[in-house]
Amino acid sequence: MKKIDIDIQCQACDGTGVYVGMAERHGAAVVCYQCKGTGKYNYVLEYENFKKMNIRKNIKRVYKSSYGFCIAPTKIPTASGGVIDLETEGISYEEFKIGKLPEHTRQLACPMLADQGACHNIKGFINRCNKLHGESLLGISLTACKNQPHKSDCWKRFEAGKE
């Protein structure tokens, strides 16, 4: 095991020892939680040089993300009476080990859950999401969006907007 042990400028406070965030106003600051006011941070990294990807036992399928849901390679019933087949979504671990990467699980997540950054880059996409939801999605859990049962339509809008 190799080790890097070095004192660096604290990244949380830019080496000032004090932190100013949303709650600190009009010249107020708090002692930086990371460096305890010293301006320096002791960075320690223990590592092994990379040789090859290690194999993990008992993995059947690999997914791009869980999108905040509990997932397993099984069939999951939906509230609307449908089924999300996570036995076929994603890719096999064997495919992953040879370099293939899975796509988004579109039945599980809408484009906003899958890739908010890309959604914001599509003109009018977020405004349409807000309209379909009936109010701004800002500050709510995207899984609570009222349009979730129609996420396949959102994926069509997403794909059309990327062109």
VMD Tcl script that builds the backbone (N, CA, C; Angstrom):
set m [mol new atoms 489]
animate dup $m
set s [atomselect $m all]
$s set {name element resname resid chain x y z} {
  {N N MET 1 A 0.852 -1.174 0.000}
  {CA C MET 1 A 0.000 0.000 0.000}
  {C C MET 1 A 0.901 1.242 0.000}
  {N N LYS 2 A 0.633 2.145 -0.920}
  {CA C LYS 2 A 1.391 3.391 -0.981}
  {C C LYS 2 A 0.595 4.477 -0.274}
  {N N LYS 3 A 1.292 5.551 0.111}
  {CA C LYS 3 A 0.632 6.595 0.883}
  {C C LYS 3 A 1.152 7.975 0.496}
  {N N ILE 4 A 0.219 8.877 0.304}
  {CA C ILE 4 A 0.547 10.291 0.124}
  {C C ILE 4 A 0.062 10.992 1.388}
  {N N ASP 5 A 0.914 11.748 2.026}
  {CA C ASP 5 A 0.564 12.497 3.237}
  {C C ASP 5 A 1.147 13.892 3.067}
  {N N ILE 6 A 0.291 14.868 2.848}
  {CA C ILE 6 A 0.766 16.212 2.528}
  {C C ILE 6 A -0.182 17.256 3.112}
  {N N ASP 7 A 0.375 18.359 3.565}
  {CA C ASP 7 A -0.441 19.493 3.996}
  {C C ASP 7 A -0.739 20.355 2.776}
  {N N ILE 8 A -2.017 20.613 2.545}
  {CA C ILE 8 A -2.431 21.431 1.407}
  {C C ILE 8 A -3.275 22.595 1.896}
  {N N GLN 9 A -3.436 23.582 1.030}
  {CA C GLN 9 A -4.344 24.688 1.339}
  {C C GLN 9 A -5.745 24.111 1.443}
  {N N CYS 10 A -6.468 24.479 2.494}
  {CA C CYS 10 A -7.811 23.966 2.697}
  {C C CYS 10 A -8.705 24.396 1.534}
  {N N GLN 11 A -9.344 23.412 0.903}
  {CA C GLN 11 A -10.209 23.703 -0.239}
  {C C GLN 11 A -11.573 24.231 0.187}
  {N N ALA 12 A -11.990 23.922 1.407}
  {CA C ALA 12 A -13.308 24.368 1.867}
  {C C ALA 12 A -13.344 25.883 2.106}
  {N N CYS 13 A -12.218 26.449 2.546}
  {CA C CYS 13 A -12.191 27.888 2.875}
  {C C CYS 13 A -11.155 28.665 2.070}
  {N N ASP 14 A -10.554 28.029 1.078}
  {CA C ASP 14 A -9.493 28.631 0.265}
  {C C ASP 14 A -8.306 29.090 1.106}
  {N N GLY 15 A -8.043 28.352 2.196}
  {CA C GLY 15 A -6.875 28.639 3.027}
  {C C GLY 15 A -7.047 29.815 3.971}
  {N N THR 16 A -8.255 30.335 4.132}
  {CA C THR 16 A -8.483 31.500 4.996}
  {C C THR 16 A -8.749 31.125 6.443}
  {N N GLY 17 A -9.159 29.883 6.693}
  {CA C GLY 17 A -9.506 29.461 8.054}
  {C C GLY 17 A -10.928 29.809 8.447}
  {N N VAL 18 A -11.588 30.628 7.620}
  {CA C VAL 18 A -12.975 31.010 7.903}
  {C C VAL 18 A -13.848 30.664 6.708}
  {N N TYR 19 A -15.097 30.405 7.009}
  {CA C TYR 19 A -16.053 30.011 5.973}
  {C C TYR 19 A -17.200 31.006 5.944}
  {N N VAL 20 A -17.584 31.393 4.732}
  {CA C VAL 20 A -18.741 32.256 4.527}
  {C C VAL 20 A -19.650 31.541 3.537}
  {N N GLY 21 A -20.831 31.160 4.019}
  {CA C GLY 21 A -21.794 30.463 3.178}
  {C C GLY 21 A -23.102 31.238 3.126}
  {N N MET 22 A -24.190 30.528 2.897}
  {CA C MET 22 A -25.502 31.175 2.765}
  {C C MET 22 A -25.962 31.836 4.071}
  {N N ALA 23 A -25.586 31.273 5.206}
  {CA C ALA 23 A -26.090 31.779 6.483}
  {C C ALA 23 A -25.235 32.905 7.061}
  {N N GLU 24 A -24.027 33.084 6.561}
  {CA C GLU 24 A -23.129 34.114 7.090}
  {C C GLU 24 A -23.263 35.361 6.219}
  {N N ARG 25 A -23.659 36.470 6.853}
  {CA C ARG 25 A -23.962 37.683 6.086}
  {C C ARG 25 A -23.332 38.922 6.701}
  {N N HIS 26 A -23.207 39.950 5.875}
  {CA C HIS 26 A -22.787 41.291 6.309}
  {C C HIS 26 A -21.466 41.264 7.078}
  {N N GLY 27 A -20.515 40.467 6.585}
  {CA C GLY 27 A -19.192 40.430 7.202}
  {C C GLY 27 A -19.007 39.332 8.229}
  {N N ALA 28 A -20.005 38.514 8.466}
  {CA C ALA 28 A -19.879 37.421 9.435}
  {C C ALA 28 A -19.229 36.211 8.772}
  {N N ALA 29 A -18.500 35.434 9.552}
  {CA C ALA 29 A -17.879 34.189 9.091}
  {C C ALA 29 A -17.880 33.208 10.252}
  {N N VAL 30 A -17.683 31.939 9.935}
  {CA C VAL 30 A -17.536 30.908 10.966}
  {C C VAL 30 A -16.201 30.213 10.757}
  {N N VAL 31 A -15.697 29.596 11.810}
  {CA C VAL 31 A -14.452 28.852 11.715}
  {C C VAL 31 A -14.678 27.689 10.753}
  {N N CYS 32 A -13.766 27.503 9.842}
  {CA C CYS 32 A -13.887 26.437 8.841}
  {C C CYS 32 A -13.934 25.074 9.533}
  {N N TYR 33 A -14.952 24.288 9.184}
  {CA C TYR 33 A -15.139 22.969 9.788}
  {C C TYR 33 A -14.034 21.992 9.382}
  {N N GLN 34 A -13.453 22.181 8.196}
  {CA C GLN 34 A -12.494 21.201 7.688}
  {C C GLN 34 A -11.089 21.416 8.252}
  {N N CYS 35 A -10.634 22.650 8.282}
  {CA C CYS 35 A -9.261 22.906 8.744}
  {C C CYS 35 A -9.215 23.430 10.179}
  {N N LYS 36 A -10.372 23.604 10.787}
  {CA C LYS 36 A -10.484 24.086 12.180}
  {C C LYS 36 A -9.808 25.441 12.368}
  {N N GLY 37 A -9.849 26.263 11.298}
  {CA C GLY 37 A -9.332 27.624 11.385}
  {C C GLY 37 A -7.867 27.791 11.045}
  {N N THR 38 A -7.180 26.731 10.648}
  {CA C THR 38 A -5.739 26.835 10.373}
  {C C THR 38 A -5.429 27.252 8.943}
  {N N GLY 39 A -6.374 27.031 8.024}
  {CA C GLY 39 A -6.121 27.322 6.616}
  {C C GLY 39 A -5.431 26.183 5.883}
  {N N LYS 40 A -4.952 25.178 6.635}
  {CA C LYS 40 A -4.301 24.034 5.994}
  {C C LYS 40 A -5.080 22.764 6.314}
  {N N TYR 41 A -4.963 21.822 5.388}
  {CA C TYR 41 A -5.645 20.548 5.546}
  {C C TYR 41 A -4.642 19.443 5.288}
  {N N ASN 42 A -4.604 18.467 6.190}
  {CA C ASN 42 A -3.703 17.340 6.022}
  {C C ASN 42 A -4.396 16.298 5.150}
  {N N TYR 43 A -3.923 16.194 3.915}
  {CA C TYR 43 A -4.493 15.268 2.940}
  {C C TYR 43 A -3.717 13.962 2.996}
  {N N VAL 44 A -4.429 12.865 3.256}
  {CA C VAL 44 A -3.808 11.548 3.305}
  {C C VAL 44 A -4.547 10.634 2.344}
  {N N LEU 45 A -3.810 10.000 1.467}
  {CA C LEU 45 A -4.381 9.054 0.513}
  {C C LEU 45 A -3.551 7.787 0.527}
  {N N GLU 46 A -4.197 6.683 0.880}
  {CA C GLU 46 A -3.542 5.380 0.784}
  {C C GLU 46 A -4.098 4.693 -0.450}
  {N N TYR 47 A -3.212 4.129 -1.250}
  {CA C TYR 47 A -3.668 3.587 -2.529}
  {C C TYR 47 A -2.786 2.451 -3.017}
  {N N GLU 48 A -3.337 1.728 -3.952}
  {CA C GLU 48 A -2.600 0.713 -4.705}
  {C C GLU 48 A -2.557 1.197 -6.149}
  {N N ASN 49 A -1.441 1.000 -6.831}
  {CA C ASN 49 A -1.391 1.318 -8.259}
  {C C ASN 49 A -2.408 0.443 -8.990}
  {N N PHE 50 A -3.056 1.008 -9.980}
  {CA C PHE 50 A -4.053 0.254 -10.736}
  {C C PHE 50 A -3.355 -0.747 -11.644}
  {N N LYS 51 A -3.805 -1.986 -11.587}
  {CA C LYS 51 A -3.278 -3.030 -12.465}
  {C C LYS 51 A -4.366 -3.485 -13.416}
  {N N LYS 52 A -5.512 -3.836 -12.852}
  {CA C LYS 52 A -6.665 -4.254 -13.644}
  {C C LYS 52 A -7.903 -4.118 -12.768}
  {N N MET 53 A -9.066 -4.080 -13.417}
  {CA C MET 53 A -10.305 -3.968 -12.674}
  {C C MET 53 A -10.527 -5.257 -11.881}
  {N N ASN 54 A -10.853 -5.113 -10.613}
  {CA C ASN 54 A -11.138 -6.274 -9.779}
  {C C ASN 54 A -12.532 -6.798 -10.081}
  {N N ILE 55 A -12.724 -8.063 -9.837}
  {CA C ILE 55 A -14.013 -8.706 -10.064}
  {C C ILE 55 A -14.758 -8.759 -8.737}
  {N N ARG 56 A -16.035 -8.427 -8.791}
  {CA C ARG 56 A -16.876 -8.488 -7.599}
  {C C ARG 56 A -17.825 -9.679 -7.740}
  {N N LYS 57 A -17.917 -10.495 -6.702}
  {CA C LYS 57 A -18.756 -11.688 -6.749}
  {C C LYS 57 A -20.221 -11.326 -6.552}
  {N N ASN 58 A -21.087 -12.187 -7.051}
  {CA C ASN 58 A -22.541 -12.111 -6.849}
  {C C ASN 58 A -23.220 -10.930 -7.545}
  {N N ILE 59 A -22.600 -10.345 -8.555}
  {CA C ILE 59 A -23.239 -9.287 -9.333}
  {C C ILE 59 A -23.849 -9.934 -10.570}
  {N N LYS 60 A -25.133 -9.685 -10.794}
  {CA C LYS 60 A -25.824 -10.243 -11.961}
  {C C LYS 60 A -25.989 -9.205 -13.058}
  {N N ARG 61 A -26.458 -7.997 -12.678}
  {CA C ARG 61 A -26.724 -6.961 -13.667}
  {C C ARG 61 A -26.147 -5.644 -13.166}
  {N N VAL 62 A -25.836 -4.768 -14.141}
  {CA C VAL 62 A -25.289 -3.451 -13.847}
  {C C VAL 62 A -26.202 -2.419 -14.508}
  {N N TYR 63 A -26.536 -1.371 -13.762}
  {CA C TYR 63 A -27.424 -0.311 -14.235}
  {C C TYR 63 A -26.666 1.008 -14.202}
  {N N LYS 64 A -27.082 1.945 -15.014}
  {CA C LYS 64 A -26.412 3.252 -15.047}
  {C C LYS 64 A -26.550 3.970 -13.703}
  {N N SER 65 A -27.734 3.855 -13.086}
  {CA C SER 65 A -27.996 4.493 -11.797}
  {C C SER 65 A -29.200 3.809 -11.167}
  {N N SER 66 A -29.360 4.006 -9.866}
  {CA C SER 66 A -30.581 3.527 -9.202}
  {C C SER 66 A -31.601 4.656 -9.092}
  {N N TYR 67 A -31.176 5.881 -9.408}
  {CA C TYR 67 A -32.046 7.071 -9.405}
  {C C TYR 67 A -32.728 7.279 -8.052}
  {N N GLY 68 A -32.106 6.809 -6.989}
  {CA C GLY 68 A -32.669 6.990 -5.658}
  {C C GLY 68 A -33.645 5.900 -5.243}
  {N N PHE 69 A -33.864 4.915 -6.092}
  {CA C PHE 69 A -34.756 3.808 -5.771}
  {C C PHE 69 A -33.936 2.605 -5.307}
  {N N CYS 70 A -34.562 1.699 -4.548}
  {CA C CYS 70 A -33.944 0.413 -4.257}
  {C C CYS 70 A -34.158 -0.463 -5.479}
  {N N ILE 71 A -33.088 -1.065 -5.969}
  {CA C ILE 71 A -33.213 -1.892 -7.172}
  {C C ILE 71 A -32.626 -3.277 -6.936}
  {N N ALA 72 A -33.118 -4.232 -7.696}
  {CA C ALA 72 A -32.609 -5.601 -7.707}
  {C C ALA 72 A -32.951 -6.175 -9.076}
  {N N PRO 73 A -32.194 -7.155 -9.545}
  {CA C PRO 73 A -32.482 -7.726 -10.863}
  {C C PRO 73 A -33.717 -8.636 -10.828}
  {N N THR 74 A -34.865 -8.017 -10.614}
  {CA C THR 74 A -36.142 -8.727 -10.542}
  {C C THR 74 A -37.187 -7.916 -11.293}
  {N N LYS 75 A -38.397 -8.458 -11.345}
  {CA C LYS 75 A -39.527 -7.715 -11.910}
  {C C LYS 75 A -40.162 -6.925 -10.781}
  {N N ILE 76 A -40.354 -5.614 -11.014}
  {CA C ILE 76 A -40.909 -4.736 -9.985}
  {C C ILE 76 A -42.276 -4.251 -10.437}
  {N N PRO 77 A -43.326 -4.526 -9.661}
  {CA C PRO 77 A -44.655 -4.027 -10.035}
  {C C PRO 77 A -44.745 -2.518 -9.807}
  {N N THR 78 A -45.461 -1.836 -10.696}
  {CA C THR 78 A -45.658 -0.398 -10.548}
  {C C THR 78 A -47.036 -0.116 -9.969}
  {N N ALA 79 A -47.233 1.088 -9.475}
  {CA C ALA 79 A -48.511 1.489 -8.887}
  {C C ALA 79 A -49.636 1.445 -9.914}
  {N N SER 80 A -49.291 1.615 -11.187}
  {CA C SER 80 A -50.313 1.629 -12.240}
  {C C SER 80 A -50.650 0.227 -12.761}
  {N N GLY 81 A -50.070 -0.791 -12.142}
  {CA C GLY 81 A -50.359 -2.155 -12.561}
  {C C GLY 81 A -49.376 -2.727 -13.563}
  {N N GLY 82 A -48.402 -1.958 -13.972}
  {CA C GLY 82 A -47.390 -2.440 -14.907}
  {C C GLY 82 A -46.252 -3.136 -14.189}
  {N N VAL 83 A -45.216 -3.435 -14.951}
  {CA C VAL 83 A -44.042 -4.107 -14.394}
  {C C VAL 83 A -42.795 -3.483 -15.009}
  {N N ILE 84 A -41.808 -3.216 -14.176}
  {CA C ILE 84 A -40.486 -2.811 -14.660}
  {C C ILE 84 A -39.600 -4.044 -14.522}
  {N N ASP 85 A -39.106 -4.531 -15.641}
  {CA C ASP 85 A -38.334 -5.763 -15.647}
  {C C ASP 85 A -36.845 -5.458 -15.527}
  {N N LEU 86 A -36.363 -5.408 -14.298}
  {CA C LEU 86 A -34.948 -5.134 -14.079}
  {C C LEU 86 A -34.084 -6.367 -14.308}
  {N N GLU 87 A -34.723 -7.486 -14.703}
  {CA C GLU 87 A -33.956 -8.664 -15.120}
  {C C GLU 87 A -33.414 -8.469 -16.536}
  {N N THR 88 A -34.034 -7.548 -17.300}
  {CA C THR 88 A -33.585 -7.304 -18.676}
  {C C THR 88 A -33.040 -5.892 -18.873}
  {N N GLU 89 A -33.366 -4.965 -17.978}
  {CA C GLU 89 A -32.809 -3.606 -18.064}
  {C C GLU 89 A -31.341 -3.666 -17.674}
  {N N GLY 90 A -30.609 -2.604 -17.974}
  {CA C GLY 90 A -29.183 -2.593 -17.674}
  {C C GLY 90 A -28.455 -3.582 -18.572}
  {N N ILE 91 A -27.326 -4.050 -18.102}
  {CA C ILE 91 A -26.534 -5.032 -18.850}
  {C C ILE 91 A -26.046 -6.107 -17.885}
  {N N SER 92 A -25.655 -7.237 -18.422}
  {CA C SER 92 A -25.097 -8.294 -17.568}
  {C C SER 92 A -23.730 -7.843 -17.046}
  {N N TYR 93 A -23.332 -8.420 -15.931}
  {CA C TYR 93 A -22.021 -8.112 -15.375}
  {C C TYR 93 A -20.925 -8.549 -16.340}
  {N N GLU 94 A -21.160 -9.626 -17.065}
  {CA C GLU 94 A -20.183 -10.091 -18.061}
  {C C GLU 94 A -19.964 -9.026 -19.135}
  {N N GLU 95 A -21.059 -8.397 -19.613}
  {CA C GLU 95 A -20.940 -7.329 -20.611}
  {C C GLU 95 A -20.171 -6.141 -20.033}
  {N N PHE 96 A -20.475 -5.804 -18.779}
  {CA C PHE 96 A -19.795 -4.692 -18.111}
  {C C PHE 96 A -18.291 -4.950 -18.015}
  {N N LYS 97 A -17.923 -6.168 -17.681}
  {CA C LYS 97 A -16.504 -6.509 -17.500}
  {C C LYS 97 A -15.707 -6.379 -18.788}
  {N N ILE 98 A -16.376 -6.452 -19.945}
  {CA C ILE 98 A -15.633 -6.292 -21.199}
  {C C ILE 98 A -15.749 -4.865 -21.757}
  {N N GLY 99 A -16.285 -3.945 -20.935}
  {CA C GLY 99 A -16.263 -2.539 -21.313}
  {C C GLY 99 A -17.574 -1.924 -21.744}
  {N N LYS 100 A -18.635 -2.681 -21.834}
  {CA C LYS 100 A -19.932 -2.115 -22.210}
  {C C LYS 100 A -20.517 -1.356 -21.022}
  {N N LEU 101 A -21.207 -0.243 -21.308}
  {CA C LEU 101 A -21.852 0.543 -20.253}
  {C C LEU 101 A -23.362 0.563 -20.492}
  {N N PRO 102 A -24.152 0.514 -19.416}
  {CA C PRO 102 A -25.607 0.489 -19.565}
  {C C PRO 102 A -26.189 1.853 -19.934}
  {N N GLU 103 A -27.383 1.818 -20.506}
  {CA C GLU 103 A -28.155 3.032 -20.803}
  {C C GLU 103 A -29.027 3.363 -19.594}
  {N N HIS 104 A -29.697 4.510 -19.635}
  {CA C HIS 104 A -30.648 4.854 -18.578}
  {C C HIS 104 A -31.807 3.867 -18.565}
  {N N THR 105 A -32.314 3.576 -17.383}
  {CA C THR 105 A -33.496 2.733 -17.224}
  {C C THR 105 A -34.710 3.647 -17.322}
  {N N ARG 106 A -35.219 3.796 -18.519}
  {CA C ARG 106 A -36.262 4.785 -18.802}
  {C C ARG 106 A -37.587 4.488 -18.124}
  {N N GLN 107 A -37.863 3.237 -17.814}
  {CA C GLN 107 A -39.099 2.918 -17.110}
  {C C GLN 107 A -39.025 3.328 -15.647}
  {N N LEU 108 A -37.824 3.483 -15.136}
  {CA C LEU 108 A -37.629 3.815 -13.730}
  {C C LEU 108 A -37.520 5.312 -13.496}
  {N N ALA 109 A -36.891 6.017 -14.420}
  {CA C ALA 109 A -36.597 7.434 -14.200}
  {C C ALA 109 A -36.947 8.279 -15.409}
  {N N CYS 110 A -37.390 9.491 -15.137}
  {CA C CYS 110 A -37.631 10.462 -16.201}
  {C C CYS 110 A -36.294 11.110 -16.581}
  {N N PRO 111 A -36.245 11.868 -17.664}
  {CA C PRO 111 A -34.985 12.512 -18.052}
  {C C PRO 111 A -34.414 13.435 -16.970}
  {N N MET 112 A -35.289 14.106 -16.215}
  {CA C MET 112 A -34.799 15.001 -15.168}
  {C C MET 112 A -34.075 14.229 -14.067}
  {N N LEU 113 A -34.563 13.053 -13.711}
  {CA C LEU 113 A -33.864 12.224 -12.728}
  {C C LEU 113 A -32.578 11.667 -13.319}
  {N N ALA 114 A -32.610 11.344 -14.601}
  {CA C ALA 114 A -31.475 10.703 -15.254}
  {C C ALA 114 A -30.340 11.678 -15.572}
  {N N ASP 115 A -30.681 12.872 -16.055}
  {CA C ASP 115 A -29.636 13.802 -16.500}
  {C C ASP 115 A -30.152 15.239 -16.502}
  {N N GLN 116 A -30.246 15.837 -15.316}
  {CA C GLN 116 A -30.759 17.206 -15.205}
  {C C GLN 116 A -29.967 18.201 -16.034}
  {N N GLY 117 A -28.665 18.043 -16.061}
  {CA C GLY 117 A -27.831 18.978 -16.814}
  {C C GLY 117 A -28.212 19.020 -18.278}
  {N N ALA 118 A -28.411 17.847 -18.882}
  {CA C ALA 118 A -28.811 17.799 -20.289}
  {C C ALA 118 A -30.197 18.403 -20.479}
  {N N CYS 119 A -31.103 18.180 -19.529}
  {CA C CYS 119 A -32.462 18.749 -19.625}
  {C C CYS 119 A -32.413 20.273 -19.623}
  {N N HIS 120 A -31.565 20.835 -18.771}
  {CA C HIS 120 A -31.438 22.294 -18.700}
  {C C HIS 120 A -30.851 22.872 -19.983}
  {N N ASN 121 A -30.114 22.068 -20.730}
  {CA C ASN 121 A -29.518 22.537 -21.984}
  {C C ASN 121 A -30.484 22.484 -23.164}
  {N N ILE 122 A -31.658 21.894 -22.967}
  {CA C ILE 122 A -32.656 21.823 -24.036}
  {C C ILE 122 A -33.649 22.952 -23.824}
  {N N LYS 123 A -33.692 23.874 -24.776}
  {CA C LYS 123 A -34.543 25.054 -24.649}
  {C C LYS 123 A -35.996 24.666 -24.381}
  {N N GLY 124 A -36.550 25.203 -23.286}
  {CA C GLY 124 A -37.950 25.013 -22.938}
  {C C GLY 124 A -38.268 23.702 -22.247}
  {N N PHE 125 A -37.299 22.814 -22.109}
  {CA C PHE 125 A -37.583 21.497 -21.528}
  {C C PHE 125 A -38.065 21.623 -20.082}
  {N N ILE 126 A -37.357 22.388 -19.270}
  {CA C ILE 126 A -37.708 22.529 -17.848}
  {C C ILE 126 A -39.051 23.230 -17.699}
  {N N ASN 127 A -39.301 24.259 -18.503}
  {CA C ASN 127 A -40.593 24.956 -18.436}
  {C C ASN 127 A -41.738 23.995 -18.723}
  {N N ARG 128 A -41.550 23.106 -19.696}
  {CA C ARG 128 A -42.592 22.127 -20.020}
  {C C ARG 128 A -42.780 21.139 -18.869}
  {N N CYS 129 A -41.692 20.746 -18.237}
  {CA C CYS 129 A -41.789 19.855 -17.069}
  {C C CYS 129 A -42.614 20.524 -15.973}
  {N N ASN 130 A -42.307 21.797 -15.701}
  {CA C ASN 130 A -43.052 22.530 -14.672}
  {C C ASN 130 A -44.534 22.595 -15.013}
  {N N LYS 131 A -44.840 22.829 -16.287}
  {CA C LYS 131 A -46.237 22.926 -16.718}
  {C C LYS 131 A -46.945 21.575 -16.560}
  {N N LEU 132 A -46.300 20.497 -16.962}
  {CA C LEU 132 A -46.898 19.169 -16.834}
  {C C LEU 132 A -47.111 18.786 -15.371}
  {N N HIS 133 A -46.203 19.228 -14.511}
  {CA C HIS 133 A -46.322 18.938 -13.077}
  {C C HIS 133 A -47.405 19.814 -12.436}
  {N N GLY 134 A -47.643 20.974 -13.018}
  {CA C GLY 134 A -48.651 21.885 -12.482}
  {C C GLY 134 A -48.080 22.975 -11.602}
  {N N GLU 135 A -46.791 22.927 -11.342}
  {CA C GLU 135 A -46.084 23.954 -10.568}
  {C C GLU 135 A -44.592 23.726 -10.766}
  {N N SER 136 A -43.801 24.626 -10.228}
  {CA C SER 136 A -42.358 24.506 -10.371}
  {C C SER 136 A -41.848 23.244 -9.683}
  {N N LEU 137 A -40.937 22.557 -10.335}
  {CA C LEU 137 A -40.299 21.384 -9.756}
  {C C LEU 137 A -39.151 21.768 -8.828}
  {N N LEU 138 A -38.806 23.049 -8.785}
  {CA C LEU 138 A -37.709 23.524 -7.954}
  {C C LEU 138 A -38.006 23.229 -6.487}
  {N N GLY 139 A -37.115 22.525 -5.845}
  {CA C GLY 139 A -37.253 22.273 -4.416}
  {C C GLY 139 A -38.104 21.058 -4.049}
  {N N ILE 140 A -38.597 20.305 -5.031}
  {CA C ILE 140 A -39.338 19.089 -4.689}
  {C C ILE 140 A -38.549 17.883 -5.166}
  {N N SER 141 A -38.876 16.732 -4.645}
  {CA C SER 141 A -38.264 15.505 -5.122}
  {C C SER 141 A -38.824 15.211 -6.500}
  {N N LEU 142 A -37.953 14.985 -7.449}
  {CA C LEU 142 A -38.415 14.717 -8.819}
  {C C LEU 142 A -39.252 13.447 -8.901}
  {N N THR 143 A -39.066 12.539 -7.944}
  {CA C THR 143 A -39.895 11.337 -7.951}
  {C C THR 143 A -41.345 11.667 -7.615}
  {N N ALA 144 A -41.600 12.875 -7.074}
  {CA C ALA 144 A -42.965 13.298 -6.749}
  {C C ALA 144 A -43.642 14.024 -7.908}
  {N N CYS 145 A -42.963 14.154 -9.039}
  {CA C CYS 145 A -43.551 14.836 -10.195}
  {C C CYS 145 A -44.858 14.148 -10.584}
  {N N LYS 146 A -45.892 14.936 -10.782}
  {CA C LYS 146 A -47.211 14.407 -11.123}
  {C C LYS 146 A -47.227 13.760 -12.509}
  {N N ASN 147 A -46.214 14.046 -13.332}
  {CA C ASN 147 A -46.158 13.488 -14.678}
  {C C ASN 147 A -45.348 12.186 -14.752}
  {N N GLN 148 A -44.872 11.672 -13.638}
  {CA C GLN 148 A -44.061 10.440 -13.633}
  {C C GLN 148 A -44.725 9.277 -14.372}
  {N N PRO 149 A -46.044 9.075 -14.257}
  {CA C PRO 149 A -46.641 7.954 -15.001}
  {C C PRO 149 A -46.507 8.087 -16.525}
  {N N HIS 150 A -46.193 9.289 -16.998}
  {CA C HIS 150 A -46.077 9.539 -18.440}
  {C C HIS 150 A -44.631 9.851 -18.838}
  {N N LYS 151 A -43.672 9.295 -18.100}
  {CA C LYS 151 A -42.265 9.612 -18.356}
  {C C LYS 151 A -41.794 9.197 -19.740}
  {N N SER 152 A -42.478 8.226 -20.372}
  {CA C SER 152 A -42.081 7.841 -21.738}
  {C C SER 152 A -42.271 9.021 -22.695}
  {N N ASP 153 A -43.310 9.838 -22.466}
  {CA C ASP 153 A -43.501 11.048 -23.272}
  {C C ASP 153 A -42.383 12.053 -23.020}
  {N N CYS 154 A -41.942 12.140 -21.770}
  {CA C CYS 154 A -40.833 13.045 -21.429}
  {C C CYS 154 A -39.548 12.599 -22.119}
  {N N TRP 155 A -39.324 11.282 -22.199}
  {CA C TRP 155 A -38.133 10.780 -22.891}
  {C C TRP 155 A -38.191 11.121 -24.377}
  {N N LYS 156 A -39.382 11.081 -24.968}
  {CA C LYS 156 A -39.525 11.464 -26.385}
  {C C LYS 156 A -39.169 12.940 -26.565}
  {N N ARG 157 A -39.665 13.796 -25.661}
  {CA C ARG 157 A -39.332 15.233 -25.724}
  {C C ARG 157 A -37.831 15.432 -25.553}
  {N N PHE 158 A -37.233 14.677 -24.643}
  {CA C PHE 158 A -35.795 14.769 -24.371}
  {C C PHE 158 A -34.990 14.408 -25.631}
  {N N GLU 159 A -35.327 13.286 -26.242}
  {CA C GLU 159 A -34.612 12.847 -27.451}
  {C C GLU 159 A -34.797 13.840 -28.600}
  {N N ALA 160 A -36.006 14.354 -28.751}
  {CA C ALA 160 A -36.269 15.324 -29.821}
  {C C ALA 160 A -35.492 16.618 -29.588}
  {N N GLY 161 A -35.339 17.012 -28.338}
  {CA C GLY 161 A -34.616 18.248 -27.998}
  {C C GLY 161 A -33.120 18.147 -28.153}
  {N N LYS 162 A -32.590 16.958 -28.095}
  {CA C LYS 162 A -31.138 16.762 -28.225}
  {C C LYS 162 A -30.680 16.917 -29.662}
  {N N GLU 163 A -31.586 16.784 -30.610}
  {CA C GLU 163 A -31.200 16.821 -32.033}
  {C C GLU 163 A -30.866 18.217 -32.491}
}
mol reanalyze $m
mol bondsrecalc $m
mol representation Tube
mol addrep $m
